[in-house]
Amino acid sequence: MKKILSVAVFVSFIVVGASIADAKVVWSYNAMACEPAGAPIKRDLYDSLAGKVRFREGKTGNIALICPISDDLGKTQLRSLRLTYRDGDGKEGPSVVSAVIRRVRRSDGHVATLPNGKVSSNDSNAVNSGPTGWATHQSGAPGRVLNHVLDLDSFYYYVQINLKRTDANVPLAVMGVYLIN
């Protein structure tokens, strides 16, 4: 019985591994194309250059960007949200770049964040970009995979990117987000 169980676990692992390998990008959005959102962003707080949004030298604060998810994705299965960022103080520092997938119910405007649809440069398993490099990190830590089918008949969807910088000397920027099925 023990042998059969271990074979079943191994086969199950191979099937899951194969489906993860087959994952593909179904939507992507460059940060420069996102719209500023939420509370008004202070004038001259950030700039957009070469495909990225970053804080200007000497500036601190919060930036929120909205990236609309196109309505041509039909009933696409989503499994992960990926974020490409630069966070100069790493996952232990107070500065952070994060993203969440949100949906707005068409009937009444209720906004909700998708379960397991969050990713952050400060996640415990996030890759450190260092002050000059770029890193890509995705939602869906083991056991917490985003499992959502887009329902575009009932909801509008968007990704909200948030940048928070408390130290003006820390490089902090975002290049973009993408959805994986």
PADOGU-310565 format. One record per atom (N, C-alpha, C): x, y, z negated; residue in three letters. Coordinates in steps of 0.1 Angstrom, whole numbers, padded with zeros to 4 digits, always signed. Example, Ala and Ser with C-alpha at 12.3 -4.5 7.8 and 13.67 -1.06 7.14 Angstrom:
2
+0132-0057-0078ALA/+0123-0045-0078ALA/+0132-0033-0078ALA/+0128-0022-0071SER/+0137-0011-0071SER/+0129+0000-0079SER/
END
This chain:
181
+0008-0012+0000MET/+0000+0000+0000MET/+0009+0013+0000MET/+0020+0012-0008LYS/+0029+0024-0008LYS/+0035+0027+0005LYS/+0039+0016+0013LYS/+0045+0018+0026LYS/+0035+0024+0035LYS/+0023+0020+0035ILE/+0012+0025+0044ILE/+0010+0040+0041ILE/+0009+0043+0028LEU/+0007+0057+0025LEU/+0018+0066+0029LEU/+0031+0062+0028SER/+0042+0070+0032SER/+0042+0071+0047SER/+0038+0061+0055VAL/+0037+0062+0069VAL/+0026+0072+0073VAL/+0015+0071+0066ALA/+0004+0081+0069ALA/+0008+0095+0067ALA/+0016+0098+0056VAL/+0021+0111+0053VAL/+0030+0115+0064VAL/+0039+0107+0068PHE/+0049+0110+0078PHE/+0042+0113+0091PHE/+0032+0105+0096VAL/+0025+0108+0108VAL/+0017+0121+0107VAL/+0011+0123+0095SER/+0004+0136+0093SER/+0013+0148+0095SER/+0026+0146+0089PHE/+0036+0157+0090PHE/+0040+0160+0105PHE/+0041+0149+0112ILE/+0045+0150+0127ILE/+0034+0158+0134ILE/+0021+0154+0132VAL/+0010+0161+0139VAL/+0010+0175+0135VAL/+0011+0179+0122VAL/+0011+0193+0118VAL/+0022+0200+0124VAL/+0034+0194+0124GLY/+0046+0200+0129GLY/+0045+0203+0144GLY/+0038+0193+0151ALA/+0037+0195+0166ALA/+0027+0207+0168ALA/+0017+0208+0160SER/+0007+0219+0163SER/+0013+0233+0160SER/+0022+0233+0150ILE/+0029+0246+0147ILE/+0038+0249+0158ILE/+0045+0240+0164ALA/+0054+0242+0175ALA/+0047+0247+0187ALA/+0034+0243+0188ASP/+0026+0248+0200ASP/+0020+0262+0198ASP/+0022+0268+0186ALA/+0017+0281+0183ALA/+0022+0291+0194ALA/+0013+0300+0197LYS/+0018+0310+0207LYS/+0012+0324+0203LYS/+0018+0334+0208VAL/+0014+0348+0206VAL/+0001+0350+0215VAL/-0010+0355+0209VAL/-0022+0357+0216VAL/-0025+0372+0217VAL/-0018+0380+0209TRP/-0020+0395+0209TRP/-0008+0401+0203TRP/-0003+0412+0208SER/+0007+0420+0201SER/+0005+0435+0203SER/+0011+0443+0194TYR/+0009+0457+0194TYR/+0021+0464+0190TYR/+0026+0473+0197ASN/+0038+0480+0194ASN/+0034+0491+0184ASN/+0042+0494+0174ALA/+0038+0504+0163ALA/+0036+0518+0169ALA/+0043+0521+0180MET/+0042+0534+0186MET/+0028+0536+0191MET/+0021+0526+0195ALA/+0008+0527+0201ALA/-0003+0527+0191ALA/+0000+0524+0178CYS/-0010+0524+0167CYS/-0014+0539+0164CYS/-0025+0540+0158GLU/-0030+0554+0154GLU/-0028+0556+0140GLU/-0024+0568+0136PRO/-0023+0572+0121PRO/-0037+0571+0115PRO/-0038+0566+0103ALA/-0051+0564+0097ALA/-0051+0567+0082ALA/-0063+0566+0076GLY/-0064+0567+0062GLY/-0063+0582+0058GLY/-0057+0584+0046ALA/-0054+0597+0041ALA/-0045+0605+0051ALA/-0047+0618+0053PRO/-0039+0625+0062PRO/-0024+0623+0060PRO/-0017+0621+0070ILE/-0002+0619+0069ILE/+0004+0633+0069ILE/+0013+0635+0060LYS/+0020+0648+0059LYS/+0027+0651+0073LYS/+0026+0663+0077ARG/+0032+0667+0089ARG/+0047+0665+0088ARG/+0053+0660+0099ASP/+0067+0657+0101ASP/+0072+0646+0091ASP/+0063+0637+0087LEU/+0067+0626+0078LEU/+0075+0615+0085LEU/+0070+0613+0098TYR/+0076+0602+0105TYR/+0078+0606+0120TYR/+0086+0597+0127ASP/+0087+0599+0141ASP/+0086+0585+0148ASP/+0083+0586+0161SER/+0081+0574+0169SER/+0092+0575+0180SER/+0100+0565+0180LEU/+0112+0565+0189LEU/+0116+0551+0193LEU/+0118+0548+0206ALA/+0122+0536+0211ALA/+0114+0524+0206ALA/+0101+0525+0206GLY/+0092+0514+0202GLY/+0090+0512+0187GLY/+0095+0521+0179LYS/+0093+0520+0164LYS/+0088+0532+0158LYS/+0082+0531+0146VAL/+0077+0542+0138VAL/+0086+0541+0126VAL/+0092+0553+0122ARG/+0101+0553+0110ARG/+0099+0566+0103ARG/+0103+0566+0090PHE/+0103+0578+0082PHE/+0114+0587+0088PHE/+0112+0600+0088ARG/+0122+0609+0091ARG/+0132+0610+0080ARG/+0144+0615+0083GLU/+0154+0617+0073GLU/+0150+0625+0061GLU/+0152+0621+0049GLY/+0149+0628+0037GLY/+0134+0628+0033GLY/+0126+0621+0040LYS/+0111+0621+0037LYS/+0107+0608+0030LYS/+0098+0610+0021THR/+0092+0598+0013THR/+0076+0600+0014THR/+0069+0589+0011GLY/+0055+0589+0011GLY/+0049+0576+0017GLY/+0037+0578+0021ASN/+0029+0566+0027ASN/+0025+0569+0041ASN/+0025+0559+0049ILE/+0021+0560+0063ILE/+0011+0548+0065ILE/+0000+0550+0071ALA/-0009+0539+0075ALA/-0012+0541+0090ALA/-0011+0529+0097LEU/-0013+0529+0111LEU/-0024+0518+0114LEU/-0033+0521+0123ILE/-0043+0512+0128ILE/-0040+0507+0142ILE/-0040+0494+0144CYS/-0038+0488+0157CYS/-0050+0480+0160CYS/-0059+0485+0169PRO/-0071+0477+0173PRO/-0068+0464+0180PRO/-0075+0454+0176ILE/-0074+0441+0183ILE/-0084+0441+0194ILE/-0079+0438+0206SER/-0087+0439+0218SER/-0099+0429+0217SER/-0110+0432+0224ASP/-0122+0424+0223ASP/-0122+0413+0234ASP/-0111+0411+0241ASP/-0110+0401+0251ASP/-0105+0387+0246ASP/-0103+0386+0233LEU/-0098+0374+0228LEU/-0108+0363+0225LEU/-0121+0366+0228GLY/-0131+0356+0226GLY/-0131+0349+0213GLY/-0132+0336+0213LYS/-0132+0328+0200LYS/-0118+0323+0197LYS/-0108+0331+0198THR/-0094+0327+0195THR/-0092+0323+0181THR/-0085+0312+0179GLN/-0082+0307+0165GLN/-0069+0315+0161GLN/-0069+0321+0150LEU/-0057+0328+0144LEU/-0051+0320+0133LEU/-0038+0319+0133ARG/-0031+0311+0123ARG/-0021+0319+0115ARG/-0016+0330+0121SER/-0006+0338+0114SER/-0006+0352+0120SER/-0001+0362+0111LEU/+0001+0375+0115LEU/+0016+0377+0113LEU/+0023+0382+0123ARG/+0038+0385+0123ARG/+0040+0400+0123ARG/+0051+0404+0116LEU/+0054+0418+0114LEU/+0069+0419+0117LEU/+0073+0428+0126THR/+0087+0431+0128THR/+0090+0445+0122THR/+0100+0445+0113TYR/+0102+0457+0104TYR/+0117+0458+0100TYR/+0120+0470+0095ARG/+0133+0473+0088ARG/+0130+0478+0074ARG/+0135+0471+0064ASP/+0133+0475+0050ASP/+0146+0475+0043ASP/+0152+0487+0043GLY/+0166+0488+0038GLY/+0169+0484+0024GLY/+0159+0484+0015ASP/+0161+0480+0001ASP/+0157+0466-0001ASP/+0154+0458+0009GLY/+0151+0444+0008GLY/+0138+0441+0000GLY/+0135+0428-0002LYS/+0122+0425-0008LYS/+0122+0428-0023LYS/+0133+0431-0029GLU/+0133+0435-0043GLU/+0131+0450-0046GLU/+0132+0458-0035GLY/+0131+0472-0037GLY/+0117+0477-0037GLY/+0115+0490-0041PRO/+0101+0496-0042PRO/+0096+0500-0028PRO/+0104+0502-0018SER/+0099+0505-0005SER/+0094+0492+0002SER/+0084+0494+0011VAL/+0077+0482+0016VAL/+0071+0485+0030VAL/+0071+0476+0039VAL/+0063+0476+0051VAL/+0054+0464+0050VAL/+0041+0466+0052SER/+0032+0455+0052SER/+0021+0456+0062SER/+0014+0446+0065ALA/+0003+0446+0075ALA/-0008+0436+0070ALA/-0020+0440+0073VAL/-0032+0431+0070VAL/-0041+0431+0082VAL/-0048+0420+0084ILE/-0058+0419+0094ILE/-0072+0422+0087ILE/-0079+0432+0093ARG/-0092+0436+0087ARG/-0103+0434+0098ARG/-0115+0432+0093ARG/-0126+0431+0102ARG/-0137+0440+0096ARG/-0145+0445+0106VAL/-0156+0454+0103VAL/-0168+0448+0108VAL/-0178+0445+0099ARG/-0191+0439+0103ARG/-0198+0449+0111ARG/-0202+0445+0123ARG/-0209+0454+0132ARG/-0223+0459+0127ARG/-0230+0450+0119SER/-0243+0454+0115SER/-0244+0464+0104SER/-0233+0465+0095ASP/-0234+0475+0084ASP/-0221+0482+0081ASP/-0210+0479+0089GLY/-0197+0486+0087GLY/-0189+0481+0075GLY/-0193+0470+0069HIS/-0185+0465+0058HIS/-0171+0460+0063HIS/-0161+0465+0055VAL/-0147+0462+0059VAL/-0141+0451+0049VAL/-0135+0441+0055ALA/-0129+0431+0046ALA/-0115+0427+0052ALA/-0106+0423+0043THR/-0093+0417+0048THR/-0095+0402+0049THR/-0089+0397+0060LEU/-0090+0382+0062LEU/-0082+0375+0051LEU/-0087+0364+0045PRO/-0079+0356+0036PRO/-0067+0351+0043PRO/-0055+0353+0036ASN/-0042+0349+0041ASN/-0038+0356+0053ASN/-0044+0368+0056GLY/-0041+0376+0067GLY/-0032+0388+0063GLY/-0023+0386+0054LYS/-0015+0397+0049LYS/+0000+0393+0050LYS/+0009+0402+0053VAL/+0023+0400+0054VAL/+0030+0412+0049VAL/+0042+0410+0042SER/+0049+0422+0036SER/+0064+0419+0036SER/+0071+0430+0038SER/+0086+0429+0037SER/+0090+0425+0023SER/+0081+0427+0013ASN/+0085+0423-0001ASN/+0079+0410-0005ASN/+0074+0402+0004ASP/+0069+0388+0001ASP/+0081+0380-0004ASP/+0079+0371-0013SER/+0090+0364-0019SER/+0098+0356-0009SER/+0092+0352+0002ASN/+0099+0344+0013ASN/+0102+0353+0025ASN/+0101+0366+0024ALA/+0104+0375+0035ALA/+0119+0375+0038ALA/+0122+0377+0051VAL/+0136+0378+0055VAL/+0140+0393+0052VAL/+0152+0394+0047ASN/+0158+0407+0045ASN/+0164+0413+0058ASN/+0160+0425+0061SER/+0164+0431+0074SER/+0178+0438+0072SER/+0180+0442+0060GLY/+0192+0450+0057GLY/+0189+0464+0062GLY/+0199+0473+0059PRO/+0196+0487+0063PRO/+0197+0490+0078PRO/+0203+0481+0086THR/+0205+0484+0100THR/+0198+0474+0109THR/+0195+0463+0104GLY/+0189+0452+0112GLY/+0174+0452+0112GLY/+0168+0443+0120TRP/+0154+0441+0121TRP/+0151+0427+0117TRP/+0139+0425+0111ALA/+0135+0411+0107ALA/+0121+0409+0111ALA/+0117+0397+0113THR/+0103+0393+0116THR/+0099+0383+0105THR/+0087+0386+0099HIS/+0082+0377+0089HIS/+0067+0375+0092HIS/+0062+0364+0088GLN/+0048+0361+0091GLN/+0040+0357+0079GLN/+0027+0359+0080SER/+0018+0355+0069SER/+0017+0339+0070SER/+0011+0334+0060GLY/+0008+0319+0060GLY/+0019+0311+0054GLY/+0023+0315+0042ALA/+0033+0306+0034ALA/+0027+0292+0034ALA/+0035+0282+0032PRO/+0030+0268+0032PRO/+0018+0267+0022PRO/+0007+0262+0028GLY/-0005+0260+0020GLY/-0014+0272+0021GLY/-0010+0283+0027ARG/-0018+0295+0028ARG/-0018+0300+0042ARG/-0021+0291+0052VAL/-0021+0295+0066VAL/-0034+0302+0069VAL/-0033+0313+0076LEU/-0045+0320+0081LEU/-0052+0310+0090LEU/-0065+0308+0087ASN/-0073+0299+0095ASN/-0086+0306+0098ASN/-0086+0314+0109HIS/-0098+0322+0112HIS/-0100+0322+0128HIS/-0113+0321+0131VAL/-0117+0322+0145VAL/-0123+0336+0147VAL/-0118+0343+0156LEU/-0123+0357+0159LEU/-0138+0356+0163LEU/-0146+0363+0156ASP/-0161+0364+0159ASP/-0163+0378+0164ASP/-0161+0380+0177LEU/-0162+0394+0182LEU/-0176+0398+0185LEU/-0186+0388+0184ASP/-0200+0392+0185ASP/-0205+0399+0172ASP/-0199+0396+0161SER/-0203+0401+0148SER/-0194+0411+0142SER/-0181+0411+0146PHE/-0171+0420+0140PHE/-0162+0427+0149PHE/-0157+0439+0145TYR/-0146+0445+0151TYR/-0134+0441+0143TYR/-0122+0440+0149TYR/-0110+0436+0142TYR/-0099+0446+0144TYR/-0090+0448+0134TYR/-0078+0456+0136TYR/-0067+0452+0126TYR/-0055+0455+0129VAL/-0044+0453+0120VAL/-0040+0467+0114VAL/-0039+0467+0101GLN/-0034+0480+0095GLN/-0020+0478+0090GLN/-0011+0486+0094ILE/+0003+0486+0090ILE/+0005+0497+0079ILE/+0011+0494+0068ASN/+0014+0504+0058ASN/+0029+0504+0055ASN/+0034+0516+0055LEU/+0048+0519+0051LEU/+0048+0528+0039LEU/+0056+0524+0029LYS/+0057+0531+0016LYS/+0072+0533+0013LYS/+0076+0545+0013ARG/+0090+0548+0010ARG/+0091+0557-0002ARG/+0098+0553-0012THR/+0100+0561-0025THR/+0114+0567-0026THR/+0123+0562-0018ASP/+0137+0567-0019ASP/+0140+0572-0004ASP/+0143+0584-0003ALA/+0146+0590+0010ALA/+0158+0585+0017ALA/+0167+0578+0010ASN/+0179+0572+0016ASN/+0177+0558+0021ASN/+0165+0552+0019VAL/+0163+0538+0023VAL/+0157+0538+0038VAL/+0164+0532+0047PRO/+0158+0531+0061PRO/+0145+0522+0060PRO/+0134+0527+0066LEU/+0122+0520+0066LEU/+0115+0523+0079LEU/+0111+0512+0086ALA/+0105+0514+0099ALA/+0097+0501+0103ALA/+0089+0502+0113VAL/+0081+0491+0118VAL/+0082+0491+0133VAL/+0084+0480+0140MET/+0084+0479+0154MET/+0071+0474+0160MET/+0064+0465+0153GLY/+0051+0460+0158GLY/+0046+0448+0150GLY/+0034+0444+0155VAL/+0027+0432+0149VAL/+0022+0423+0160VAL/+0021+0410+0157TYR/+0015+0401+0167TYR/+0007+0390+0160TYR/-0003+0385+0167LEU/-0011+0374+0161LEU/-0007+0361+0168LEU/-0007+0350+0160ILE/-0003+0337+0165ILE/-0015+0328+0164ILE/-0017+0319+0174ASN/-0027+0309+0172ASN/-0021+0295+0170ASN/
END
